[in-house]
């Protein structure tokens, strides 16, 4: 499943010094990113209660979807045409095109310290990167599968650079990891055991080679979960005993993302539907220019799903003006700055 994320498109402008609740609402607003603990009646004991409480206290993090698919400006994984009838993707990009995008992927301006600096300046406490999405491409130097970043013109280990920068800055680092691989011909076939061995090998690399990993964000696609879950959980906990895990490794046909089916899962992950958080009914994004506040975006229901796209503005002051809310209007002011400053 793909999390809905708001895109703040302001010609390279980023935000900082924003109250956490506000930035959740504006910048990320993907409930799956931060998730929710189930009620006591539903929630199993946490494998590492201290780590879980630290994660809850952090509250605000950055979730990054990135890879060769960026070249097409289409959705990651879901834009790939289908090559396995047991997988749900039926995108517009032909397999022969999508699976060869990596040969052109050369993001020479990638700067992990800049990304981390932006996150930290905004008040974020952790970052999660799509180390592997459902399309199977790996953003690290893998010895398990050659379909990885080291076989692009870029030839740099993105996971290594981001983990190092995050550790240096004191931010938590986590990996989104899709146990599904819609490109792998063995997945969900009678050869699935071979697929699982490779998948577990990838997890071993991600949780061994990059120091402390705070979170592993498993996803699901609605299909049968054929991941040898007990052995996979055991591997994860052996390599990173304090890691925080989503509920999605166990989910399959007939399940929903609010279920916790394993004592190893720490929180459930409602996606694209979380009405109990939609306290803001009407809002305006405003910027300061010519001695007054001017509106650049008006919206409603600042809640679980939002995309705000507006023309570029030149300003040093931006604010969110909440004009209608269930518990009274509130204004948050924040500053914009150019990435890298």
C-alpha positions, 0 to 999 in steps of 0.5 A: 500500500502506498501512503498518501503524502502532501507535497509542499511544492515551493521551488525548493523551499522547505519549512522549519520551526513548526509545531509538531502537530501542524507539520504532521498535518501539512507536510506528511499527513500519512497515518501509516508513517507514524501509525497508532497503538491499538487499544489495550484489548487489541495490543499485544505486549511490546517486544521492547517497551522502552524503544516503543515509548521513545518512538511515540515520544519522537512523534514527527519524522520524515518518510521518503519515497525515492528511486529510479521511478522518479525519472517518470514522475509517476507513482513508485511501484504501482506505475509498473505494468504487471508481470506476476498475476499474483500481484496487484499492480497494473500500471501504465509503464511497461515492464521493459521500460520500468525495470531499466530506469535504473540504467539512467538513474544518476542523482548526482546532487543527492546530499544526505546531510542536506536531507537530514539537515532539513529534517532536523531543522523542521523538528523531525526526530527520525527519517524512514527511507524506501530502501526497497519498495514493491518494485524490488529496486534496492537503494543499497549496495546489495550482494543478494540482488544486482538490481540495486543502486550500485549498478546505476550510473550513480554507484553510491550506497544511498542507505549508507550515506543517509544512515551515517548522516542521521546518526551524526545528527542524532536522528533515528533512521528506519527503512521502509522494506517491502516484503513483496517483490512484484518483479521477482518471478518466484514470488507467490509461486511454487518457488516462493522459498527461494524468494523468501531466502533472498528477501531475508538476505536483503533484510540481513544486509539492511539490519547489519551494515548500517549501525543502529536501525530504529524502525523497519516499516513492513508493507503489504499489498492485500495478497497472501503473506508468504514471507515465513513470518516467524523466521523473518521476525526472528531474524529481525529481532536477532539483528536489531533487538530494539527495532520498532515494527509495523503490523503489515508483515502478517496482513493478507486477504481479508485483513485490514491495516488496523489489525495486529496479528503478531506479538512482534508488531508494535503498532497498526497503520491506518492509511488514507482514512483517519477521520478522528484526526480531522479536527481542522475543517478549513484552513489557509496557507498564507505568505507575507509579501508587500507588507501583508499576508496573502493567500496561496492555498485554501483547503478543507479537512486538514487530516489524513489525506491531503495534497496541497500544490500551489504556485511558487512564492518568494517570501521569508514568512509563511503561516498556516491560518486555521479558520475553522476547527472542532476545538477552535481555530489556531494559527501556527507561524513558521519560517521558510528557507532554502535547502542547504542553509 
